[in-house]
Amino acid sequence: MPPDLIRPDIIVPVLMYCALLWWIGRGFSWTARLATAAVTLVLIAIVLLVERGWR
């Protein structure tokens, strides 16, 4: 695993996102939870790509 993937500045926000999704999504159906998670993870990937200059 590349060292860039295990940095705390990437892991901590992902863990916080999972906790927030669990807390807010308690009333959501599983389909809505999965859709929300997928959209957010795609947005995170786009932000990381833009920040790193599409490398």
CHARMM internal coordinates of N, CA and C (Angstrom, degrees):
IC EDIT
DIST 1 N 1 CA 1.4533
DIST 1 CA 1 C 1.5301
ANGL 1 N 1 CA 1 C 108.29
DIST 1 C 2 N 1.3358
ANGL 1 CA 1 C 2 N 117.42
DIHE 1 N 1 CA 1 C 2 N 130.04
DIST 2 N 2 CA 1.4681
ANGL 1 C 2 N 2 CA 119.57
DIHE 1 CA 1 C 2 N 2 CA 179.46
DIST 2 CA 2 C 1.5231
ANGL 2 N 2 CA 2 C 111.22
DIHE 1 C 2 N 2 CA 2 C -63.91
DIST 2 C 3 N 1.3355
ANGL 2 CA 2 C 3 N 117.29
DIHE 2 N 2 CA 2 C 3 N 146.75
DIST 3 N 3 CA 1.4638
ANGL 2 C 3 N 3 CA 119.72
DIHE 2 CA 2 C 3 N 3 CA -177.53
DIST 3 CA 3 C 1.5189
ANGL 3 N 3 CA 3 C 113.36
DIHE 2 C 3 N 3 CA 3 C -64.01
DIST 3 C 4 N 1.3464
ANGL 3 CA 3 C 4 N 118.68
DIHE 3 N 3 CA 3 C 4 N -21.40
DIST 4 N 4 CA 1.4609
ANGL 3 C 4 N 4 CA 120.91
DIHE 3 CA 3 C 4 N 4 CA 179.62
DIST 4 CA 4 C 1.5305
ANGL 4 N 4 CA 4 C 112.95
DIHE 3 C 4 N 4 CA 4 C -65.84
DIST 4 C 5 N 1.3124
ANGL 4 CA 4 C 5 N 117.25
DIHE 4 N 4 CA 4 C 5 N -24.81
DIST 5 N 5 CA 1.4612
ANGL 4 C 5 N 5 CA 120.31
DIHE 4 CA 4 C 5 N 5 CA -176.17
DIST 5 CA 5 C 1.5170
ANGL 5 N 5 CA 5 C 113.59
DIHE 4 C 5 N 5 CA 5 C -83.23
DIST 5 C 6 N 1.3265
ANGL 5 CA 5 C 6 N 118.31
DIHE 5 N 5 CA 5 C 6 N -13.66
DIST 6 N 6 CA 1.4627
ANGL 5 C 6 N 6 CA 119.67
DIHE 5 CA 5 C 6 N 6 CA -176.21
DIST 6 CA 6 C 1.5293
ANGL 6 N 6 CA 6 C 112.32
DIHE 5 C 6 N 6 CA 6 C -110.92
DIST 6 C 7 N 1.3251
ANGL 6 CA 6 C 7 N 117.27
DIHE 6 N 6 CA 6 C 7 N 17.53
DIST 7 N 7 CA 1.4597
ANGL 6 C 7 N 7 CA 120.34
DIHE 6 CA 6 C 7 N 7 CA 178.92
DIST 7 CA 7 C 1.5207
ANGL 7 N 7 CA 7 C 109.65
DIHE 6 C 7 N 7 CA 7 C -75.70
DIST 7 C 8 N 1.3300
ANGL 7 CA 7 C 8 N 117.43
DIHE 7 N 7 CA 7 C 8 N 144.31
DIST 8 N 8 CA 1.4771
ANGL 7 C 8 N 8 CA 120.63
DIHE 7 CA 7 C 8 N 8 CA -179.07
DIST 8 CA 8 C 1.5187
ANGL 8 N 8 CA 8 C 113.48
DIHE 7 C 8 N 8 CA 8 C -62.14
DIST 8 C 9 N 1.3347
ANGL 8 CA 8 C 9 N 118.70
DIHE 8 N 8 CA 8 C 9 N -28.71
DIST 9 N 9 CA 1.4627
ANGL 8 C 9 N 9 CA 119.43
DIHE 8 CA 8 C 9 N 9 CA -179.19
DIST 9 CA 9 C 1.5227
ANGL 9 N 9 CA 9 C 112.30
DIHE 8 C 9 N 9 CA 9 C -70.96
DIST 9 C 10 N 1.3302
ANGL 9 CA 9 C 10 N 117.41
DIHE 9 N 9 CA 9 C 10 N -10.39
DIST 10 N 10 CA 1.4651
ANGL 9 C 10 N 10 CA 120.93
DIHE 9 CA 9 C 10 N 10 CA 173.91
DIST 10 CA 10 C 1.5229
ANGL 10 N 10 CA 10 C 110.26
DIHE 9 C 10 N 10 CA 10 C -102.86
DIST 10 C 11 N 1.3201
ANGL 10 CA 10 C 11 N 117.38
DIHE 10 N 10 CA 10 C 11 N -41.42
DIST 11 N 11 CA 1.4663
ANGL 10 C 11 N 11 CA 121.17
DIHE 10 CA 10 C 11 N 11 CA -175.01
DIST 11 CA 11 C 1.5292
ANGL 11 N 11 CA 11 C 112.04
DIHE 10 C 11 N 11 CA 11 C -70.63
DIST 11 C 12 N 1.3252
ANGL 11 CA 11 C 12 N 117.54
DIHE 11 N 11 CA 11 C 12 N -43.22
DIST 12 N 12 CA 1.4705
ANGL 11 C 12 N 12 CA 120.39
DIHE 11 CA 11 C 12 N 12 CA -176.56
DIST 12 CA 12 C 1.5324
ANGL 12 N 12 CA 12 C 111.95
DIHE 11 C 12 N 12 CA 12 C -60.62
DIST 12 C 13 N 1.3405
ANGL 12 CA 12 C 13 N 120.04
DIHE 12 N 12 CA 12 C 13 N -48.83
DIST 13 N 13 CA 1.4678
ANGL 12 C 13 N 13 CA 118.26
DIHE 12 CA 12 C 13 N 13 CA 177.66
DIST 13 CA 13 C 1.5358
ANGL 13 N 13 CA 13 C 113.62
DIHE 12 C 13 N 13 CA 13 C -61.43
DIST 13 C 14 N 1.3327
ANGL 13 CA 13 C 14 N 116.73
DIHE 13 N 13 CA 13 C 14 N -35.49
DIST 14 N 14 CA 1.4697
ANGL 13 C 14 N 14 CA 119.40
DIHE 13 CA 13 C 14 N 14 CA 178.66
DIST 14 CA 14 C 1.5259
ANGL 14 N 14 CA 14 C 110.39
DIHE 13 C 14 N 14 CA 14 C -65.50
DIST 14 C 15 N 1.3262
ANGL 14 CA 14 C 15 N 117.36
DIHE 14 N 14 CA 14 C 15 N -43.16
DIST 15 N 15 CA 1.4632
ANGL 14 C 15 N 15 CA 120.25
DIHE 14 CA 14 C 15 N 15 CA 177.80
DIST 15 CA 15 C 1.5281
ANGL 15 N 15 CA 15 C 111.59
DIHE 14 C 15 N 15 CA 15 C -64.72
DIST 15 C 16 N 1.3371
ANGL 15 CA 15 C 16 N 116.31
DIHE 15 N 15 CA 15 C 16 N -40.21
DIST 16 N 16 CA 1.4663
ANGL 15 C 16 N 16 CA 119.76
DIHE 15 CA 15 C 16 N 16 CA 177.89
DIST 16 CA 16 C 1.5251
ANGL 16 N 16 CA 16 C 110.76
DIHE 15 C 16 N 16 CA 16 C -65.06
DIST 16 C 17 N 1.3395
ANGL 16 CA 16 C 17 N 116.63
DIHE 16 N 16 CA 16 C 17 N -38.15
DIST 17 N 17 CA 1.4541
ANGL 16 C 17 N 17 CA 120.67
DIHE 16 CA 16 C 17 N 17 CA 176.95
DIST 17 CA 17 C 1.5267
ANGL 17 N 17 CA 17 C 110.81
DIHE 16 C 17 N 17 CA 17 C -62.52
DIST 17 C 18 N 1.3189
ANGL 17 CA 17 C 18 N 117.41
DIHE 17 N 17 CA 17 C 18 N -43.33
DIST 18 N 18 CA 1.4668
ANGL 17 C 18 N 18 CA 120.53
DIHE 17 CA 17 C 18 N 18 CA 179.66
DIST 18 CA 18 C 1.5241
ANGL 18 N 18 CA 18 C 111.18
DIHE 17 C 18 N 18 CA 18 C -62.44
DIST 18 C 19 N 1.3370
ANGL 18 CA 18 C 19 N 116.55
DIHE 18 N 18 CA 18 C 19 N -42.00
DIST 19 N 19 CA 1.4614
ANGL 18 C 19 N 19 CA 120.03
DIHE 18 CA 18 C 19 N 19 CA 178.91
DIST 19 CA 19 C 1.5278
ANGL 19 N 19 CA 19 C 110.79
DIHE 18 C 19 N 19 CA 19 C -65.56
DIST 19 C 20 N 1.3298
ANGL 19 CA 19 C 20 N 116.62
DIHE 19 N 19 CA 19 C 20 N -42.12
DIST 20 N 20 CA 1.4667
ANGL 19 C 20 N 20 CA 120.05
DIHE 19 CA 19 C 20 N 20 CA 179.48
DIST 20 CA 20 C 1.5269
ANGL 20 N 20 CA 20 C 111.12
DIHE 19 C 20 N 20 CA 20 C -65.92
DIST 20 C 21 N 1.3326
ANGL 20 CA 20 C 21 N 116.45
DIHE 20 N 20 CA 20 C 21 N -41.86
DIST 21 N 21 CA 1.4674
ANGL 20 C 21 N 21 CA 119.91
DIHE 20 CA 20 C 21 N 21 CA 177.86
DIST 21 CA 21 C 1.5189
ANGL 21 N 21 CA 21 C 110.67
DIHE 20 C 21 N 21 CA 21 C -62.07
DIST 21 C 22 N 1.3279
ANGL 21 CA 21 C 22 N 117.66
DIHE 21 N 21 CA 21 C 22 N -39.99
DIST 22 N 22 CA 1.4618
ANGL 21 C 22 N 22 CA 120.17
DIHE 21 CA 21 C 22 N 22 CA 177.95
DIST 22 CA 22 C 1.5267
ANGL 22 N 22 CA 22 C 110.25
DIHE 21 C 22 N 22 CA 22 C -64.40
DIST 22 C 23 N 1.3321
ANGL 22 CA 22 C 23 N 117.23
DIHE 22 N 22 CA 22 C 23 N -43.81
DIST 23 N 23 CA 1.4656
ANGL 22 C 23 N 23 CA 121.15
DIHE 22 CA 22 C 23 N 23 CA -176.65
DIST 23 CA 23 C 1.5200
ANGL 23 N 23 CA 23 C 111.28
DIHE 22 C 23 N 23 CA 23 C -66.14
DIST 23 C 24 N 1.3285
ANGL 23 CA 23 C 24 N 117.14
DIHE 23 N 23 CA 23 C 24 N -48.25
DIST 24 N 24 CA 1.4683
ANGL 23 C 24 N 24 CA 121.33
DIHE 23 CA 23 C 24 N 24 CA -177.76
DIST 24 CA 24 C 1.5259
ANGL 24 N 24 CA 24 C 110.75
DIHE 23 C 24 N 24 CA 24 C -74.11
DIST 24 C 25 N 1.3290
ANGL 24 CA 24 C 25 N 116.13
DIHE 24 N 24 CA 24 C 25 N -36.52
DIST 25 N 25 CA 1.4540
ANGL 24 C 25 N 25 CA 120.34
DIHE 24 CA 24 C 25 N 25 CA -172.45
DIST 25 CA 25 C 1.5091
ANGL 25 N 25 CA 25 C 115.62
DIHE 24 C 25 N 25 CA 25 C -82.27
DIST 25 C 26 N 1.3199
ANGL 25 CA 25 C 26 N 117.66
DIHE 25 N 25 CA 25 C 26 N 10.32
DIST 26 N 26 CA 1.4688
ANGL 25 C 26 N 26 CA 118.26
DIHE 25 CA 25 C 26 N 26 CA -178.61
DIST 26 CA 26 C 1.5163
ANGL 26 N 26 CA 26 C 111.91
DIHE 25 C 26 N 26 CA 26 C -62.19
DIST 26 C 27 N 1.3411
ANGL 26 CA 26 C 27 N 117.73
DIHE 26 N 26 CA 26 C 27 N -30.23
DIST 27 N 27 CA 1.4632
ANGL 26 C 27 N 27 CA 120.24
DIHE 26 CA 26 C 27 N 27 CA 178.95
DIST 27 CA 27 C 1.5169
ANGL 27 N 27 CA 27 C 113.68
DIHE 26 C 27 N 27 CA 27 C -93.24
DIST 27 C 28 N 1.3395
ANGL 27 CA 27 C 28 N 117.78
DIHE 27 N 27 CA 27 C 28 N -2.31
DIST 28 N 28 CA 1.4625
ANGL 27 C 28 N 28 CA 121.92
DIHE 27 CA 27 C 28 N 28 CA -178.50
DIST 28 CA 28 C 1.5257
ANGL 28 N 28 CA 28 C 109.84
DIHE 27 C 28 N 28 CA 28 C -82.73
DIST 28 C 29 N 1.3204
ANGL 28 CA 28 C 29 N 115.04
DIHE 28 N 28 CA 28 C 29 N 155.39
DIST 29 N 29 CA 1.4613
ANGL 28 C 29 N 29 CA 118.98
DIHE 28 CA 28 C 29 N 29 CA 170.33
DIST 29 CA 29 C 1.5295
ANGL 29 N 29 CA 29 C 107.67
DIHE 28 C 29 N 29 CA 29 C -75.67
DIST 29 C 30 N 1.3297
ANGL 29 CA 29 C 30 N 116.22
DIHE 29 N 29 CA 29 C 30 N 165.57
DIST 30 N 30 CA 1.4641
ANGL 29 C 30 N 30 CA 119.18
DIHE 29 CA 29 C 30 N 30 CA -179.82
DIST 30 CA 30 C 1.5151
ANGL 30 N 30 CA 30 C 111.30
DIHE 29 C 30 N 30 CA 30 C -63.90
DIST 30 C 31 N 1.3252
ANGL 30 CA 30 C 31 N 117.70
DIHE 30 N 30 CA 30 C 31 N -33.21
DIST 31 N 31 CA 1.4646
ANGL 30 C 31 N 31 CA 120.62
DIHE 30 CA 30 C 31 N 31 CA 178.45
DIST 31 CA 31 C 1.5201
ANGL 31 N 31 CA 31 C 110.66
DIHE 30 C 31 N 31 CA 31 C -64.81
DIST 31 C 32 N 1.3270
ANGL 31 CA 31 C 32 N 117.07
DIHE 31 N 31 CA 31 C 32 N -43.61
DIST 32 N 32 CA 1.4596
ANGL 31 C 32 N 32 CA 120.90
DIHE 31 CA 31 C 32 N 32 CA 179.21
DIST 32 CA 32 C 1.5257
ANGL 32 N 32 CA 32 C 110.76
DIHE 31 C 32 N 32 CA 32 C -66.22
DIST 32 C 33 N 1.3275
ANGL 32 CA 32 C 33 N 117.65
DIHE 32 N 32 CA 32 C 33 N -37.84
DIST 33 N 33 CA 1.4689
ANGL 32 C 33 N 33 CA 120.81
DIHE 32 CA 32 C 33 N 33 CA 177.37
DIST 33 CA 33 C 1.5215
ANGL 33 N 33 CA 33 C 111.18
DIHE 32 C 33 N 33 CA 33 C -62.51
DIST 33 C 34 N 1.3357
ANGL 33 CA 33 C 34 N 116.38
DIHE 33 N 33 CA 33 C 34 N -46.84
DIST 34 N 34 CA 1.4611
ANGL 33 C 34 N 34 CA 120.19
DIHE 33 CA 33 C 34 N 34 CA -179.51
DIST 34 CA 34 C 1.5244
ANGL 34 N 34 CA 34 C 111.71
DIHE 33 C 34 N 34 CA 34 C -64.55
DIST 34 C 35 N 1.3254
ANGL 34 CA 34 C 35 N 117.16
DIHE 34 N 34 CA 34 C 35 N -40.18
DIST 35 N 35 CA 1.4629
ANGL 34 C 35 N 35 CA 120.71
DIHE 34 CA 34 C 35 N 35 CA 178.77
DIST 35 CA 35 C 1.5279
ANGL 35 N 35 CA 35 C 110.71
DIHE 34 C 35 N 35 CA 35 C -64.40
DIST 35 C 36 N 1.3226
ANGL 35 CA 35 C 36 N 117.30
DIHE 35 N 35 CA 35 C 36 N -43.29
DIST 36 N 36 CA 1.4621
ANGL 35 C 36 N 36 CA 121.30
DIHE 35 CA 35 C 36 N 36 CA 178.50
DIST 36 CA 36 C 1.5209
ANGL 36 N 36 CA 36 C 110.65
DIHE 35 C 36 N 36 CA 36 C -63.54
DIST 36 C 37 N 1.3129
ANGL 36 CA 36 C 37 N 116.99
DIHE 36 N 36 CA 36 C 37 N -43.52
DIST 37 N 37 CA 1.4655
ANGL 36 C 37 N 37 CA 120.51
DIHE 36 CA 36 C 37 N 37 CA 179.38
DIST 37 CA 37 C 1.5282
ANGL 37 N 37 CA 37 C 110.83
DIHE 36 C 37 N 37 CA 37 C -63.77
DIST 37 C 38 N 1.3147
ANGL 37 CA 37 C 38 N 117.40
DIHE 37 N 37 CA 37 C 38 N -43.44
DIST 38 N 38 CA 1.4658
ANGL 37 C 38 N 38 CA 120.76
DIHE 37 CA 37 C 38 N 38 CA -178.72
DIST 38 CA 38 C 1.5265
ANGL 38 N 38 CA 38 C 111.35
DIHE 37 C 38 N 38 CA 38 C -63.99
DIST 38 C 39 N 1.3145
ANGL 38 CA 38 C 39 N 117.40
DIHE 38 N 38 CA 38 C 39 N -46.26
DIST 39 N 39 CA 1.4640
ANGL 38 C 39 N 39 CA 120.82
DIHE 38 CA 38 C 39 N 39 CA -179.67
DIST 39 CA 39 C 1.5191
ANGL 39 N 39 CA 39 C 110.66
DIHE 38 C 39 N 39 CA 39 C -62.49
DIST 39 C 40 N 1.3231
ANGL 39 CA 39 C 40 N 117.31
DIHE 39 N 39 CA 39 C 40 N -44.03
DIST 40 N 40 CA 1.4614
ANGL 39 C 40 N 40 CA 120.34
DIHE 39 CA 39 C 40 N 40 CA -178.60
DIST 40 CA 40 C 1.5232
ANGL 40 N 40 CA 40 C 111.29
DIHE 39 C 40 N 40 CA 40 C -66.48
DIST 40 C 41 N 1.3171
ANGL 40 CA 40 C 41 N 118.05
DIHE 40 N 40 CA 40 C 41 N -41.43
DIST 41 N 41 CA 1.4582
ANGL 40 C 41 N 41 CA 120.19
DIHE 40 CA 40 C 41 N 41 CA 179.44
DIST 41 CA 41 C 1.5236
ANGL 41 N 41 CA 41 C 111.88
DIHE 40 C 41 N 41 CA 41 C -66.16
DIST 41 C 42 N 1.3226
ANGL 41 CA 41 C 42 N 117.47
DIHE 41 N 41 CA 41 C 42 N -34.63
DIST 42 N 42 CA 1.4682
ANGL 41 C 42 N 42 CA 120.68
DIHE 41 CA 41 C 42 N 42 CA 175.11
DIST 42 CA 42 C 1.5234
ANGL 42 N 42 CA 42 C 109.89
DIHE 41 C 42 N 42 CA 42 C -65.13
DIST 42 C 43 N 1.3243
ANGL 42 CA 42 C 43 N 117.35
DIHE 42 N 42 CA 42 C 43 N -42.95
DIST 43 N 43 CA 1.4641
ANGL 42 C 43 N 43 CA 120.58
DIHE 42 CA 42 C 43 N 43 CA 177.93
DIST 43 CA 43 C 1.5278
ANGL 43 N 43 CA 43 C 111.38
DIHE 42 C 43 N 43 CA 43 C -62.64
DIST 43 C 44 N 1.3299
ANGL 43 CA 43 C 44 N 117.40
DIHE 43 N 43 CA 43 C 44 N -40.39
DIST 44 N 44 CA 1.4605
ANGL 43 C 44 N 44 CA 121.15
DIHE 43 CA 43 C 44 N 44 CA 177.54
DIST 44 CA 44 C 1.5303
ANGL 44 N 44 CA 44 C 109.79
DIHE 43 C 44 N 44 CA 44 C -62.46
DIST 44 C 45 N 1.3135
ANGL 44 CA 44 C 45 N 117.66
DIHE 44 N 44 CA 44 C 45 N -43.00
DIST 45 N 45 CA 1.4596
ANGL 44 C 45 N 45 CA 121.13
DIHE 44 CA 44 C 45 N 45 CA 179.28
DIST 45 CA 45 C 1.5249
ANGL 45 N 45 CA 45 C 111.32
DIHE 44 C 45 N 45 CA 45 C -63.08
DIST 45 C 46 N 1.3208
ANGL 45 CA 45 C 46 N 117.22
DIHE 45 N 45 CA 45 C 46 N -40.25
DIST 46 N 46 CA 1.4596
ANGL 45 C 46 N 46 CA 120.73
DIHE 45 CA 45 C 46 N 46 CA 178.61
DIST 46 CA 46 C 1.5239
ANGL 46 N 46 CA 46 C 110.82
DIHE 45 C 46 N 46 CA 46 C -64.30
DIST 46 C 47 N 1.3260
ANGL 46 CA 46 C 47 N 116.87
DIHE 46 N 46 CA 46 C 47 N -44.28
DIST 47 N 47 CA 1.4676
ANGL 46 C 47 N 47 CA 120.25
DIHE 46 CA 46 C 47 N 47 CA 178.82
DIST 47 CA 47 C 1.5199
ANGL 47 N 47 CA 47 C 110.67
DIHE 46 C 47 N 47 CA 47 C -61.58
DIST 47 C 48 N 1.3397
ANGL 47 CA 47 C 48 N 117.75
DIHE 47 N 47 CA 47 C 48 N -43.24
DIST 48 N 48 CA 1.4621
ANGL 47 C 48 N 48 CA 120.41
DIHE 47 CA 47 C 48 N 48 CA 178.96
DIST 48 CA 48 C 1.5215
ANGL 48 N 48 CA 48 C 111.65
DIHE 47 C 48 N 48 CA 48 C -63.65
DIST 48 C 49 N 1.3224
ANGL 48 CA 48 C 49 N 117.37
DIHE 48 N 48 CA 48 C 49 N -39.88
DIST 49 N 49 CA 1.4638
ANGL 48 C 49 N 49 CA 120.19
DIHE 48 CA 48 C 49 N 49 CA 178.29
DIST 49 CA 49 C 1.5220
ANGL 49 N 49 CA 49 C 111.63
DIHE 48 C 49 N 49 CA 49 C -64.49
DIST 49 C 50 N 1.3131
ANGL 49 CA 49 C 50 N 116.76
DIHE 49 N 49 CA 49 C 50 N -42.01
DIST 50 N 50 CA 1.4690
ANGL 49 C 50 N 50 CA 120.57
DIHE 49 CA 49 C 50 N 50 CA 179.88
DIST 50 CA 50 C 1.5318
ANGL 50 N 50 CA 50 C 109.84
DIHE 49 C 50 N 50 CA 50 C -67.18
DIST 50 C 51 N 1.3279
ANGL 50 CA 50 C 51 N 117.80
DIHE 50 N 50 CA 50 C 51 N -42.79
DIST 51 N 51 CA 1.4590
ANGL 50 C 51 N 51 CA 121.01
DIHE 50 CA 50 C 51 N 51 CA 179.94
DIST 51 CA 51 C 1.5169
ANGL 51 N 51 CA 51 C 112.20
DIHE 50 C 51 N 51 CA 51 C -62.34
DIST 51 C 52 N 1.3057
ANGL 51 CA 51 C 52 N 116.96
DIHE 51 N 51 CA 51 C 52 N -36.23
DIST 52 N 52 CA 1.4686
ANGL 51 C 52 N 52 CA 120.92
DIHE 51 CA 51 C 52 N 52 CA -175.69
DIST 52 CA 52 C 1.5231
ANGL 52 N 52 CA 52 C 112.22
DIHE 51 C 52 N 52 CA 52 C -92.49
DIST 52 C 53 N 1.3215
ANGL 52 CA 52 C 53 N 117.86
DIHE 52 N 52 CA 52 C 53 N 6.21
DIST 53 N 53 CA 1.4502
ANGL 52 C 53 N 53 CA 120.99
DIHE 52 CA 52 C 53 N 53 CA 175.24
DIST 53 CA 53 C 1.5174
ANGL 53 N 53 CA 53 C 114.37
DIHE 52 C 53 N 53 CA 53 C 74.44
DIST 53 C 54 N 1.3152
ANGL 53 CA 53 C 54 N 119.30
DIHE 53 N 53 CA 53 C 54 N 32.39
DIST 54 N 54 CA 1.4712
ANGL 53 C 54 N 54 CA 124.94
DIHE 53 CA 53 C 54 N 54 CA 176.80
DIST 54 CA 54 C 1.5226
ANGL 54 N 54 CA 54 C 111.98
DIHE 53 C 54 N 54 CA 54 C 58.34
DIST 54 C 55 N 1.3393
ANGL 54 CA 54 C 55 N 117.79
DIHE 54 N 54 CA 54 C 55 N 34.03
DIST 55 N 55 CA 1.4693
ANGL 54 C 55 N 55 CA 120.48
DIHE 54 CA 54 C 55 N 55 CA 178.47
DIST 55 CA 55 C 1.4974
ANGL 55 N 55 CA 55 C 111.07
DIHE 54 C 55 N 55 CA 55 C -81.92
END
COOR INIT
IC SEED 1 N 1 CA 1 C
IC BUILD
